């Protein structure tokens, strides 16, 4: 009953309340971000959302976050490595999860939920099995069971296992529990990035590293992702 009829209403009301209450912080971070990043303080990226019942495919939506990395490029016009583009301000945003706040607009619009499987990249989605892609039967979330169970310090497969576990038993009290656990994680600044890295590895790259896909499959899946983004 909650998942089918009330969850979306609660998401709308809570995201609207949060946007109004946090509007001063959002404005301040927008101004500071524009200065720190030398331009647009927002980062947008196409992500797979909930499966459309009519098409049977994931609806691709534009996720909005505060930018944490600059667009600095080398002499050949290529973006510098992540660790060179992630400045002090960006590190603060990531460690406090403040970079996620603009996603409240995605929740208000209905692209996302407050609690649900985190929206991964399209190039991650194409490497998922049919069973793993069942995580897209619900709206992706600002936080989720995987985030409070290790976030970026668990394997990709463990993330998907937690996602599938969540969608099989969505309850109001379960969502409230995850929200309180998320607050604790944010305050402790734990599991924001994988130990020893500044950005987590893509699912396809992880599968390659583990020897679970060959080069031909990897290249074909990357091409598939590019076609989906074009569409």
Rosetta constraint file for C-alpha pairs under 8 A:
AtomPair CA 1 CA 5 HARMONIC 5.79 0.50
AtomPair CA 1 CA 6 HARMONIC 7.19 0.50
AtomPair CA 2 CA 6 HARMONIC 4.83 0.50
AtomPair CA 2 CA 7 HARMONIC 5.66 0.50
AtomPair CA 2 CA 170 HARMONIC 7.83 0.50
AtomPair CA 2 CA 171 HARMONIC 6.38 0.50
AtomPair CA 2 CA 172 HARMONIC 6.44 0.50
AtomPair CA 3 CA 7 HARMONIC 5.19 0.50
AtomPair CA 3 CA 8 HARMONIC 7.83 0.50
AtomPair CA 3 CA 170 HARMONIC 6.10 0.50
AtomPair CA 3 CA 171 HARMONIC 6.70 0.50
AtomPair CA 3 CA 172 HARMONIC 7.91 0.50
AtomPair CA 5 CA 9 HARMONIC 7.63 0.50
AtomPair CA 6 CA 10 HARMONIC 6.22 0.50
AtomPair CA 7 CA 11 HARMONIC 6.12 0.50
AtomPair CA 7 CA 172 HARMONIC 7.75 0.50
AtomPair CA 8 CA 12 HARMONIC 6.18 0.50
AtomPair CA 8 CA 110 HARMONIC 7.76 0.50
AtomPair CA 8 CA 113 HARMONIC 7.19 0.50
AtomPair CA 9 CA 13 HARMONIC 6.25 0.50
AtomPair CA 10 CA 14 HARMONIC 5.88 0.50
AtomPair CA 11 CA 15 HARMONIC 5.88 0.50
AtomPair CA 11 CA 107 HARMONIC 6.66 0.50
AtomPair CA 11 CA 108 HARMONIC 7.17 0.50
AtomPair CA 11 CA 113 HARMONIC 5.95 0.50
AtomPair CA 11 CA 114 HARMONIC 5.92 0.50
AtomPair CA 12 CA 16 HARMONIC 6.08 0.50
AtomPair CA 12 CA 107 HARMONIC 6.75 0.50
AtomPair CA 12 CA 108 HARMONIC 5.12 0.50
AtomPair CA 12 CA 109 HARMONIC 7.95 0.50
AtomPair CA 12 CA 110 HARMONIC 7.70 0.50
AtomPair CA 13 CA 17 HARMONIC 6.12 0.50
AtomPair CA 14 CA 18 HARMONIC 6.02 0.50
AtomPair CA 15 CA 19 HARMONIC 6.06 0.50
AtomPair CA 15 CA 104 HARMONIC 5.54 0.50
AtomPair CA 15 CA 105 HARMONIC 7.46 0.50
AtomPair CA 15 CA 107 HARMONIC 6.37 0.50
AtomPair CA 15 CA 108 HARMONIC 5.75 0.50
AtomPair CA 15 CA 114 HARMONIC 7.76 0.50
AtomPair CA 16 CA 20 HARMONIC 6.30 0.50
AtomPair CA 16 CA 104 HARMONIC 7.84 0.50
AtomPair CA 16 CA 108 HARMONIC 6.45 0.50
AtomPair CA 17 CA 21 HARMONIC 6.06 0.50
AtomPair CA 18 CA 22 HARMONIC 5.76 0.50
AtomPair CA 18 CA 104 HARMONIC 7.64 0.50
AtomPair CA 19 CA 23 HARMONIC 5.61 0.50
AtomPair CA 19 CA 104 HARMONIC 6.78 0.50
AtomPair CA 19 CA 105 HARMONIC 7.88 0.50
AtomPair CA 22 CA 26 HARMONIC 6.11 0.50
AtomPair CA 23 CA 27 HARMONIC 6.03 0.50
AtomPair CA 24 CA 28 HARMONIC 6.18 0.50
AtomPair CA 25 CA 29 HARMONIC 6.05 0.50
AtomPair CA 26 CA 30 HARMONIC 6.05 0.50
AtomPair CA 26 CA 101 HARMONIC 7.62 0.50
AtomPair CA 26 CA 102 HARMONIC 7.80 0.50
AtomPair CA 27 CA 31 HARMONIC 6.35 0.50
AtomPair CA 28 CA 32 HARMONIC 6.14 0.50
AtomPair CA 29 CA 33 HARMONIC 5.61 0.50
AtomPair CA 30 CA 34 HARMONIC 6.15 0.50
AtomPair CA 30 CA 41 HARMONIC 5.88 0.50
AtomPair CA 30 CA 42 HARMONIC 7.77 0.50
AtomPair CA 30 CA 66 HARMONIC 7.75 0.50
AtomPair CA 31 CA 35 HARMONIC 6.54 0.50
AtomPair CA 31 CA 41 HARMONIC 7.68 0.50
AtomPair CA 32 CA 36 HARMONIC 6.03 0.50
AtomPair CA 33 CA 37 HARMONIC 5.71 0.50
AtomPair CA 33 CA 38 HARMONIC 7.91 0.50
AtomPair CA 33 CA 39 HARMONIC 7.92 0.50
AtomPair CA 33 CA 40 HARMONIC 7.62 0.50
AtomPair CA 33 CA 41 HARMONIC 4.65 0.50
AtomPair CA 33 CA 42 HARMONIC 7.95 0.50
AtomPair CA 33 CA 66 HARMONIC 7.49 0.50
AtomPair CA 33 CA 67 HARMONIC 7.26 0.50
AtomPair CA 34 CA 38 HARMONIC 5.65 0.50
AtomPair CA 34 CA 39 HARMONIC 4.83 0.50
AtomPair CA 34 CA 40 HARMONIC 5.48 0.50
AtomPair CA 34 CA 41 HARMONIC 4.61 0.50
AtomPair CA 35 CA 39 HARMONIC 6.65 0.50
AtomPair CA 36 CA 89 HARMONIC 6.92 0.50
AtomPair CA 37 CA 41 HARMONIC 6.34 0.50
AtomPair CA 37 CA 67 HARMONIC 7.52 0.50
AtomPair CA 37 CA 68 HARMONIC 7.93 0.50
AtomPair CA 37 CA 69 HARMONIC 7.38 0.50
AtomPair CA 37 CA 70 HARMONIC 5.52 0.50
AtomPair CA 38 CA 70 HARMONIC 7.81 0.50
AtomPair CA 40 CA 67 HARMONIC 7.92 0.50
AtomPair CA 41 CA 66 HARMONIC 5.87 0.50
AtomPair CA 41 CA 67 HARMONIC 5.35 0.50
AtomPair CA 42 CA 64 HARMONIC 6.77 0.50
AtomPair CA 42 CA 65 HARMONIC 5.77 0.50
AtomPair CA 42 CA 66 HARMONIC 4.53 0.50
AtomPair CA 42 CA 67 HARMONIC 4.92 0.50
AtomPair CA 43 CA 64 HARMONIC 5.80 0.50
AtomPair CA 43 CA 65 HARMONIC 5.14 0.50
AtomPair CA 43 CA 66 HARMONIC 5.61 0.50
AtomPair CA 43 CA 67 HARMONIC 4.76 0.50
AtomPair CA 44 CA 62 HARMONIC 6.14 0.50
AtomPair CA 44 CA 63 HARMONIC 5.43 0.50
AtomPair CA 44 CA 64 HARMONIC 4.62 0.50
AtomPair CA 44 CA 65 HARMONIC 6.37 0.50
AtomPair CA 45 CA 62 HARMONIC 5.39 0.50
AtomPair CA 45 CA 63 HARMONIC 5.32 0.50
AtomPair CA 45 CA 64 HARMONIC 6.85 0.50
AtomPair CA 46 CA 60 HARMONIC 6.24 0.50
AtomPair CA 46 CA 61 HARMONIC 5.43 0.50
AtomPair CA 46 CA 62 HARMONIC 4.48 0.50
AtomPair CA 46 CA 63 HARMONIC 6.07 0.50
AtomPair CA 46 CA 121 HARMONIC 7.36 0.50
AtomPair CA 46 CA 122 HARMONIC 7.28 0.50
AtomPair CA 46 CA 229 HARMONIC 7.38 0.50
AtomPair CA 47 CA 60 HARMONIC 5.51 0.50
AtomPair CA 47 CA 61 HARMONIC 5.52 0.50
AtomPair CA 47 CA 62 HARMONIC 6.24 0.50
AtomPair CA 47 CA 63 HARMONIC 6.42 0.50
AtomPair CA 47 CA 119 HARMONIC 6.17 0.50
AtomPair CA 47 CA 120 HARMONIC 6.26 0.50
AtomPair CA 47 CA 121 HARMONIC 5.31 0.50
AtomPair CA 47 CA 122 HARMONIC 5.68 0.50
AtomPair CA 48 CA 58 HARMONIC 5.65 0.50
AtomPair CA 48 CA 59 HARMONIC 5.86 0.50
AtomPair CA 48 CA 60 HARMONIC 4.53 0.50
AtomPair CA 48 CA 61 HARMONIC 6.39 0.50
AtomPair CA 48 CA 119 HARMONIC 6.37 0.50
AtomPair CA 48 CA 120 HARMONIC 6.87 0.50
AtomPair CA 48 CA 121 HARMONIC 6.88 0.50
AtomPair CA 48 CA 122 HARMONIC 5.94 0.50
AtomPair CA 48 CA 125 HARMONIC 7.41 0.50
AtomPair CA 48 CA 136 HARMONIC 7.80 0.50
AtomPair CA 49 CA 58 HARMONIC 5.54 0.50
AtomPair CA 49 CA 59 HARMONIC 5.05 0.50
AtomPair CA 49 CA 60 HARMONIC 5.68 0.50
AtomPair CA 49 CA 61 HARMONIC 6.45 0.50
AtomPair CA 49 CA 111 HARMONIC 6.67 0.50
AtomPair CA 49 CA 112 HARMONIC 7.35 0.50
AtomPair CA 49 CA 119 HARMONIC 6.68 0.50
AtomPair CA 49 CA 136 HARMONIC 6.29 0.50
AtomPair CA 49 CA 139 HARMONIC 6.06 0.50
AtomPair CA 49 CA 140 HARMONIC 6.01 0.50
AtomPair CA 50 CA 58 HARMONIC 5.44 0.50
AtomPair CA 50 CA 59 HARMONIC 5.84 0.50
AtomPair CA 50 CA 111 HARMONIC 7.79 0.50
AtomPair CA 50 CA 136 HARMONIC 4.85 0.50
AtomPair CA 50 CA 137 HARMONIC 5.56 0.50
AtomPair CA 50 CA 138 HARMONIC 5.31 0.50
AtomPair CA 50 CA 139 HARMONIC 4.80 0.50
AtomPair CA 50 CA 140 HARMONIC 6.82 0.50
AtomPair CA 51 CA 55 HARMONIC 7.91 0.50
AtomPair CA 51 CA 56 HARMONIC 5.95 0.50
AtomPair CA 51 CA 57 HARMONIC 5.05 0.50
AtomPair CA 51 CA 58 HARMONIC 3.97 0.50
AtomPair CA 51 CA 59 HARMONIC 5.86 0.50
AtomPair CA 51 CA 136 HARMONIC 5.69 0.50
AtomPair CA 51 CA 137 HARMONIC 5.50 0.50
AtomPair CA 51 CA 138 HARMONIC 7.41 0.50
AtomPair CA 52 CA 56 HARMONIC 5.37 0.50
AtomPair CA 52 CA 57 HARMONIC 5.63 0.50
AtomPair CA 52 CA 58 HARMONIC 5.95 0.50
AtomPair CA 52 CA 59 HARMONIC 6.09 0.50
AtomPair CA 53 CA 57 HARMONIC 7.63 0.50
AtomPair CA 58 CA 136 HARMONIC 6.85 0.50
AtomPair CA 61 CA 111 HARMONIC 6.73 0.50
AtomPair CA 63 CA 103 HARMONIC 6.68 0.50
AtomPair CA 63 CA 106 HARMONIC 6.66 0.50
AtomPair CA 64 CA 100 HARMONIC 7.99 0.50
AtomPair CA 64 CA 102 HARMONIC 5.70 0.50
AtomPair CA 64 CA 103 HARMONIC 5.50 0.50
AtomPair CA 64 CA 105 HARMONIC 7.84 0.50
AtomPair CA 64 CA 106 HARMONIC 7.23 0.50
AtomPair CA 65 CA 99 HARMONIC 5.53 0.50
AtomPair CA 65 CA 100 HARMONIC 5.36 0.50
AtomPair CA 65 CA 101 HARMONIC 6.76 0.50
AtomPair CA 65 CA 102 HARMONIC 5.13 0.50
AtomPair CA 65 CA 103 HARMONIC 6.08 0.50
AtomPair CA 66 CA 98 HARMONIC 7.73 0.50
AtomPair CA 66 CA 99 HARMONIC 4.55 0.50
AtomPair CA 66 CA 100 HARMONIC 6.74 0.50
AtomPair CA 66 CA 101 HARMONIC 7.50 0.50
AtomPair CA 66 CA 102 HARMONIC 6.64 0.50
AtomPair CA 67 CA 90 HARMONIC 7.20 0.50
AtomPair CA 67 CA 99 HARMONIC 6.92 0.50
AtomPair CA 68 CA 86 HARMONIC 6.20 0.50
AtomPair CA 68 CA 87 HARMONIC 7.38 0.50
AtomPair CA 68 CA 89 HARMONIC 7.18 0.50
AtomPair CA 68 CA 90 HARMONIC 3.89 0.50
AtomPair CA 68 CA 91 HARMONIC 6.98 0.50
AtomPair CA 68 CA 93 HARMONIC 6.76 0.50
AtomPair CA 68 CA 94 HARMONIC 7.19 0.50
AtomPair CA 68 CA 99 HARMONIC 7.14 0.50
AtomPair CA 69 CA 82 HARMONIC 7.29 0.50
AtomPair CA 69 CA 85 HARMONIC 4.97 0.50
AtomPair CA 69 CA 86 HARMONIC 4.48 0.50
AtomPair CA 69 CA 87 HARMONIC 6.61 0.50
AtomPair CA 69 CA 90 HARMONIC 6.12 0.50
AtomPair CA 70 CA 85 HARMONIC 5.06 0.50
AtomPair CA 70 CA 86 HARMONIC 6.63 0.50
AtomPair CA 70 CA 87 HARMONIC 7.58 0.50
AtomPair CA 71 CA 79 HARMONIC 6.52 0.50
AtomPair CA 71 CA 80 HARMONIC 7.91 0.50
AtomPair CA 71 CA 85 HARMONIC 6.90 0.50
AtomPair CA 72 CA 79 HARMONIC 5.95 0.50
AtomPair CA 72 CA 80 HARMONIC 6.10 0.50
AtomPair CA 72 CA 85 HARMONIC 6.37 0.50
AtomPair CA 73 CA 77 HARMONIC 5.30 0.50
AtomPair CA 73 CA 78 HARMONIC 5.04 0.50
AtomPair CA 73 CA 79 HARMONIC 4.17 0.50
AtomPair CA 73 CA 80 HARMONIC 5.12 0.50
AtomPair CA 74 CA 78 HARMONIC 5.44 0.50
AtomPair CA 74 CA 79 HARMONIC 6.32 0.50
AtomPair CA 74 CA 80 HARMONIC 6.00 0.50
AtomPair CA 80 CA 84 HARMONIC 6.22 0.50
AtomPair CA 80 CA 85 HARMONIC 6.41 0.50
AtomPair CA 81 CA 85 HARMONIC 6.56 0.50
AtomPair CA 82 CA 86 HARMONIC 6.01 0.50
AtomPair CA 82 CA 198 HARMONIC 6.97 0.50
AtomPair CA 82 CA 199 HARMONIC 7.12 0.50
AtomPair CA 83 CA 198 HARMONIC 6.17 0.50
AtomPair CA 86 CA 90 HARMONIC 5.69 0.50
AtomPair CA 86 CA 91 HARMONIC 6.59 0.50
AtomPair CA 86 CA 198 HARMONIC 7.98 0.50
AtomPair CA 87 CA 91 HARMONIC 6.29 0.50
AtomPair CA 88 CA 92 HARMONIC 6.37 0.50
AtomPair CA 89 CA 93 HARMONIC 6.37 0.50
AtomPair CA 90 CA 94 HARMONIC 6.24 0.50
AtomPair CA 91 CA 95 HARMONIC 6.03 0.50
AtomPair CA 92 CA 96 HARMONIC 6.13 0.50
AtomPair CA 93 CA 97 HARMONIC 5.71 0.50
AtomPair CA 93 CA 98 HARMONIC 4.96 0.50
AtomPair CA 93 CA 99 HARMONIC 5.15 0.50
AtomPair CA 94 CA 98 HARMONIC 6.55 0.50
AtomPair CA 94 CA 99 HARMONIC 6.00 0.50
AtomPair CA 94 CA 192 HARMONIC 6.76 0.50
AtomPair CA 95 CA 186 HARMONIC 7.84 0.50
AtomPair CA 95 CA 189 HARMONIC 5.49 0.50
AtomPair CA 95 CA 190 HARMONIC 7.86 0.50
AtomPair CA 95 CA 192 HARMONIC 5.95 0.50
AtomPair CA 96 CA 186 HARMONIC 5.97 0.50
AtomPair CA 96 CA 187 HARMONIC 7.36 0.50
AtomPair CA 96 CA 189 HARMONIC 5.98 0.50
AtomPair CA 97 CA 101 HARMONIC 7.71 0.50
AtomPair CA 97 CA 186 HARMONIC 6.62 0.50
AtomPair CA 97 CA 192 HARMONIC 7.62 0.50
AtomPair CA 100 CA 142 HARMONIC 7.54 0.50
AtomPair CA 102 CA 106 HARMONIC 7.58 0.50
AtomPair CA 103 CA 107 HARMONIC 6.43 0.50
AtomPair CA 103 CA 142 HARMONIC 7.00 0.50
AtomPair CA 104 CA 108 HARMONIC 6.18 0.50
AtomPair CA 104 CA 142 HARMONIC 7.99 0.50
AtomPair CA 105 CA 109 HARMONIC 6.15 0.50
AtomPair CA 106 CA 110 HARMONIC 6.23 0.50
AtomPair CA 106 CA 111 HARMONIC 5.20 0.50
AtomPair CA 106 CA 112 HARMONIC 5.59 0.50
AtomPair CA 107 CA 111 HARMONIC 5.79 0.50
AtomPair CA 107 CA 112 HARMONIC 4.49 0.50
AtomPair CA 107 CA 113 HARMONIC 5.26 0.50
AtomPair CA 107 CA 114 HARMONIC 6.64 0.50
AtomPair CA 108 CA 112 HARMONIC 7.85 0.50
AtomPair CA 111 CA 139 HARMONIC 6.78 0.50
AtomPair CA 111 CA 140 HARMONIC 7.62 0.50
AtomPair CA 112 CA 139 HARMONIC 5.16 0.50
AtomPair CA 112 CA 140 HARMONIC 5.04 0.50
AtomPair CA 112 CA 141 HARMONIC 5.46 0.50
AtomPair CA 112 CA 142 HARMONIC 7.20 0.50
AtomPair CA 113 CA 139 HARMONIC 5.69 0.50
AtomPair CA 113 CA 140 HARMONIC 5.93 0.50
AtomPair CA 113 CA 141 HARMONIC 4.58 0.50
AtomPair CA 113 CA 142 HARMONIC 6.49 0.50
AtomPair CA 114 CA 141 HARMONIC 5.05 0.50
AtomPair CA 114 CA 142 HARMONIC 4.98 0.50
AtomPair CA 114 CA 143 HARMONIC 6.37 0.50
AtomPair CA 115 CA 140 HARMONIC 7.46 0.50
AtomPair CA 115 CA 141 HARMONIC 4.49 0.50
AtomPair CA 115 CA 142 HARMONIC 5.87 0.50
AtomPair CA 115 CA 143 HARMONIC 5.07 0.50
AtomPair CA 115 CA 144 HARMONIC 5.10 0.50
AtomPair CA 115 CA 175 HARMONIC 6.22 0.50
AtomPair CA 115 CA 178 HARMONIC 7.52 0.50
AtomPair CA 115 CA 179 HARMONIC 7.51 0.50
AtomPair CA 116 CA 138 HARMONIC 7.26 0.50
AtomPair CA 116 CA 139 HARMONIC 6.41 0.50
AtomPair CA 116 CA 140 HARMONIC 4.94 0.50
AtomPair CA 116 CA 141 HARMONIC 3.82 0.50
AtomPair CA 116 CA 142 HARMONIC 6.97 0.50
AtomPair CA 116 CA 143 HARMONIC 6.23 0.50
AtomPair CA 116 CA 144 HARMONIC 4.81 0.50
AtomPair CA 116 CA 145 HARMONIC 7.39 0.50
AtomPair CA 116 CA 163 HARMONIC 7.55 0.50
AtomPair CA 116 CA 166 HARMONIC 7.51 0.50
AtomPair CA 116 CA 167 HARMONIC 7.75 0.50
AtomPair CA 117 CA 135 HARMONIC 6.62 0.50
AtomPair CA 117 CA 136 HARMONIC 7.86 0.50
AtomPair CA 117 CA 139 HARMONIC 7.54 0.50
AtomPair CA 117 CA 140 HARMONIC 4.84 0.50
AtomPair CA 117 CA 141 HARMONIC 5.29 0.50
AtomPair CA 117 CA 143 HARMONIC 7.16 0.50
AtomPair CA 117 CA 144 HARMONIC 5.40 0.50
AtomPair CA 117 CA 145 HARMONIC 7.31 0.50
AtomPair CA 117 CA 146 HARMONIC 7.33 0.50
AtomPair CA 117 CA 163 HARMONIC 5.30 0.50
AtomPair CA 117 CA 166 HARMONIC 7.88 0.50
AtomPair CA 118 CA 140 HARMONIC 5.24 0.50
AtomPair CA 118 CA 141 HARMONIC 5.08 0.50
AtomPair CA 118 CA 142 HARMONIC 6.41 0.50
AtomPair CA 118 CA 143 HARMONIC 6.36 0.50
AtomPair CA 118 CA 144 HARMONIC 6.47 0.50
AtomPair CA 118 CA 147 HARMONIC 7.96 0.50
AtomPair CA 119 CA 140 HARMONIC 5.20 0.50
AtomPair CA 119 CA 141 HARMONIC 6.88 0.50
AtomPair CA 120 CA 124 HARMONIC 6.30 0.50
AtomPair CA 120 CA 125 HARMONIC 6.85 0.50
AtomPair CA 121 CA 125 HARMONIC 6.33 0.50
AtomPair CA 122 CA 126 HARMONIC 6.53 0.50
AtomPair CA 122 CA 225 HARMONIC 5.91 0.50
AtomPair CA 122 CA 228 HARMONIC 7.76 0.50
AtomPair CA 122 CA 229 HARMONIC 7.59 0.50
AtomPair CA 123 CA 127 HARMONIC 7.18 0.50
AtomPair CA 123 CA 202 HARMONIC 7.81 0.50
AtomPair CA 123 CA 203 HARMONIC 7.91 0.50
AtomPair CA 123 CA 204 HARMONIC 7.38 0.50
AtomPair CA 123 CA 221 HARMONIC 7.52 0.50
AtomPair CA 123 CA 222 HARMONIC 6.23 0.50
AtomPair CA 123 CA 225 HARMONIC 5.08 0.50
AtomPair CA 123 CA 226 HARMONIC 7.78 0.50
AtomPair CA 124 CA 128 HARMONIC 6.89 0.50
AtomPair CA 124 CA 202 HARMONIC 6.32 0.50
AtomPair CA 124 CA 203 HARMONIC 5.13 0.50
AtomPair CA 124 CA 204 HARMONIC 6.14 0.50
AtomPair CA 125 CA 133 HARMONIC 7.17 0.50
AtomPair CA 126 CA 221 HARMONIC 6.07 0.50
AtomPair CA 126 CA 222 HARMONIC 7.85 0.50
AtomPair CA 126 CA 224 HARMONIC 7.23 0.50
AtomPair CA 126 CA 225 HARMONIC 6.40 0.50
AtomPair CA 127 CA 203 HARMONIC 7.04 0.50
AtomPair CA 127 CA 204 HARMONIC 6.04 0.50
AtomPair CA 127 CA 221 HARMONIC 6.68 0.50
AtomPair CA 128 CA 132 HARMONIC 5.60 0.50
AtomPair CA 128 CA 133 HARMONIC 5.98 0.50
AtomPair CA 129 CA 133 HARMONIC 6.18 0.50
AtomPair CA 130 CA 134 HARMONIC 6.56 0.50
AtomPair CA 132 CA 160 HARMONIC 6.15 0.50
AtomPair CA 132 CA 161 HARMONIC 7.92 0.50
AtomPair CA 132 CA 164 HARMONIC 7.33 0.50
AtomPair CA 133 CA 137 HARMONIC 7.92 0.50
AtomPair CA 134 CA 164 HARMONIC 7.22 0.50
AtomPair CA 135 CA 160 HARMONIC 7.50 0.50
AtomPair CA 135 CA 163 HARMONIC 6.01 0.50
AtomPair CA 135 CA 164 HARMONIC 5.72 0.50
AtomPair CA 135 CA 167 HARMONIC 6.89 0.50
AtomPair CA 136 CA 140 HARMONIC 7.06 0.50
AtomPair CA 137 CA 167 HARMONIC 7.97 0.50
AtomPair CA 138 CA 167 HARMONIC 7.14 0.50
AtomPair CA 143 CA 147 HARMONIC 6.07 0.50
AtomPair CA 143 CA 148 HARMONIC 7.88 0.50
AtomPair CA 143 CA 178 HARMONIC 7.78 0.50
AtomPair CA 143 CA 179 HARMONIC 7.54 0.50
AtomPair CA 143 CA 182 HARMONIC 7.09 0.50
AtomPair CA 144 CA 148 HARMONIC 6.65 0.50
AtomPair CA 144 CA 163 HARMONIC 7.56 0.50
AtomPair CA 144 CA 178 HARMONIC 6.61 0.50
AtomPair CA 145 CA 149 HARMONIC 6.11 0.50
AtomPair CA 145 CA 162 HARMONIC 5.97 0.50
AtomPair CA 145 CA 163 HARMONIC 6.54 0.50
AtomPair CA 145 CA 166 HARMONIC 6.41 0.50
AtomPair CA 145 CA 178 HARMONIC 6.45 0.50
AtomPair CA 146 CA 150 HARMONIC 6.34 0.50
AtomPair CA 146 CA 151 HARMONIC 5.57 0.50
AtomPair CA 146 CA 158 HARMONIC 7.86 0.50
AtomPair CA 146 CA 159 HARMONIC 5.26 0.50
AtomPair CA 146 CA 160 HARMONIC 7.72 0.50
AtomPair CA 146 CA 162 HARMONIC 5.19 0.50
AtomPair CA 146 CA 163 HARMONIC 6.26 0.50
AtomPair CA 147 CA 151 HARMONIC 3.93 0.50
AtomPair CA 147 CA 152 HARMONIC 7.60 0.50
AtomPair CA 147 CA 182 HARMONIC 7.49 0.50
AtomPair CA 148 CA 178 HARMONIC 6.82 0.50
AtomPair CA 148 CA 181 HARMONIC 6.12 0.50
AtomPair CA 148 CA 182 HARMONIC 5.89 0.50
AtomPair CA 148 CA 185 HARMONIC 6.92 0.50
AtomPair CA 149 CA 162 HARMONIC 7.95 0.50
AtomPair CA 150 CA 154 HARMONIC 5.48 0.50
AtomPair CA 150 CA 191 HARMONIC 6.18 0.50
AtomPair CA 151 CA 159 HARMONIC 7.47 0.50
AtomPair CA 151 CA 191 HARMONIC 5.66 0.50
AtomPair CA 151 CA 192 HARMONIC 7.02 0.50
AtomPair CA 152 CA 191 HARMONIC 5.50 0.50
AtomPair CA 152 CA 192 HARMONIC 6.30 0.50
AtomPair CA 152 CA 193 HARMONIC 5.38 0.50
AtomPair CA 152 CA 194 HARMONIC 5.03 0.50
AtomPair CA 152 CA 200 HARMONIC 6.99 0.50
AtomPair CA 153 CA 191 HARMONIC 5.84 0.50
AtomPair CA 153 CA 193 HARMONIC 7.22 0.50
AtomPair CA 153 CA 194 HARMONIC 5.12 0.50
AtomPair CA 153 CA 195 HARMONIC 7.07 0.50
AtomPair CA 154 CA 158 HARMONIC 6.18 0.50
AtomPair CA 154 CA 159 HARMONIC 6.74 0.50
AtomPair CA 155 CA 159 HARMONIC 6.36 0.50
AtomPair CA 156 CA 160 HARMONIC 6.46 0.50
AtomPair CA 156 CA 203 HARMONIC 6.68 0.50
AtomPair CA 157 CA 161 HARMONIC 6.22 0.50
AtomPair CA 158 CA 162 HARMONIC 6.28 0.50
AtomPair CA 159 CA 163 HARMONIC 6.25 0.50
AtomPair CA 160 CA 164 HARMONIC 6.13 0.50
AtomPair CA 161 CA 165 HARMONIC 6.11 0.50
AtomPair CA 162 CA 166 HARMONIC 6.15 0.50
AtomPair CA 163 CA 167 HARMONIC 6.45 0.50
AtomPair CA 164 CA 168 HARMONIC 6.39 0.50
AtomPair CA 165 CA 169 HARMONIC 6.95 0.50
AtomPair CA 166 CA 170 HARMONIC 6.12 0.50
AtomPair CA 170 CA 174 HARMONIC 6.69 0.50
AtomPair CA 170 CA 175 HARMONIC 7.35 0.50
AtomPair CA 171 CA 175 HARMONIC 6.27 0.50
AtomPair CA 172 CA 176 HARMONIC 6.29 0.50
AtomPair CA 173 CA 177 HARMONIC 6.08 0.50
AtomPair CA 174 CA 178 HARMONIC 6.31 0.50
AtomPair CA 175 CA 179 HARMONIC 6.21 0.50
AtomPair CA 176 CA 180 HARMONIC 6.35 0.50
AtomPair CA 177 CA 181 HARMONIC 6.19 0.50
AtomPair CA 178 CA 182 HARMONIC 5.98 0.50
AtomPair CA 179 CA 183 HARMONIC 6.39 0.50
AtomPair CA 180 CA 184 HARMONIC 6.53 0.50
AtomPair CA 181 CA 185 HARMONIC 6.30 0.50
AtomPair CA 182 CA 186 HARMONIC 6.12 0.50
AtomPair CA 183 CA 187 HARMONIC 6.15 0.50
AtomPair CA 184 CA 188 HARMONIC 6.17 0.50
AtomPair CA 185 CA 189 HARMONIC 5.81 0.50
AtomPair CA 185 CA 190 HARMONIC 5.54 0.50
AtomPair CA 185 CA 191 HARMONIC 7.78 0.50
AtomPair CA 186 CA 190 HARMONIC 6.76 0.50
AtomPair CA 191 CA 195 HARMONIC 7.97 0.50
AtomPair CA 193 CA 197 HARMONIC 6.65 0.50
AtomPair CA 193 CA 198 HARMONIC 6.24 0.50
AtomPair CA 193 CA 199 HARMONIC 6.32 0.50
AtomPair CA 193 CA 200 HARMONIC 6.47 0.50
AtomPair CA 194 CA 198 HARMONIC 7.34 0.50
AtomPair CA 194 CA 199 HARMONIC 7.31 0.50
AtomPair CA 194 CA 200 HARMONIC 6.10 0.50
AtomPair CA 201 CA 205 HARMONIC 6.45 0.50
AtomPair CA 201 CA 206 HARMONIC 6.29 0.50
AtomPair CA 202 CA 206 HARMONIC 6.20 0.50
AtomPair CA 203 CA 207 HARMONIC 6.20 0.50
AtomPair CA 204 CA 208 HARMONIC 6.25 0.50
AtomPair CA 204 CA 218 HARMONIC 6.80 0.50
AtomPair CA 205 CA 209 HARMONIC 6.13 0.50
AtomPair CA 206 CA 210 HARMONIC 6.14 0.50
AtomPair CA 207 CA 211 HARMONIC 6.10 0.50
AtomPair CA 207 CA 212 HARMONIC 5.05 0.50
AtomPair CA 207 CA 213 HARMONIC 5.90 0.50
AtomPair CA 208 CA 212 HARMONIC 5.93 0.50
AtomPair CA 208 CA 213 HARMONIC 5.40 0.50
AtomPair CA 208 CA 214 HARMONIC 6.65 0.50
AtomPair CA 208 CA 215 HARMONIC 7.58 0.50
AtomPair CA 208 CA 218 HARMONIC 7.42 0.50
AtomPair CA 213 CA 217 HARMONIC 6.18 0.50
AtomPair CA 213 CA 218 HARMONIC 6.45 0.50
AtomPair CA 214 CA 218 HARMONIC 6.15 0.50
AtomPair CA 215 CA 219 HARMONIC 6.07 0.50
AtomPair CA 216 CA 220 HARMONIC 6.19 0.50
AtomPair CA 217 CA 221 HARMONIC 6.13 0.50
AtomPair CA 218 CA 222 HARMONIC 6.24 0.50
AtomPair CA 219 CA 223 HARMONIC 6.22 0.50
AtomPair CA 220 CA 224 HARMONIC 6.24 0.50
AtomPair CA 221 CA 225 HARMONIC 6.25 0.50
AtomPair CA 222 CA 226 HARMONIC 6.39 0.50
AtomPair CA 223 CA 227 HARMONIC 6.38 0.50
AtomPair CA 224 CA 228 HARMONIC 6.35 0.50
AtomPair CA 225 CA 229 HARMONIC 6.31 0.50
AtomPair CA 226 CA 230 HARMONIC 6.27 0.50
AtomPair CA 227 CA 231 HARMONIC 6.31 0.50
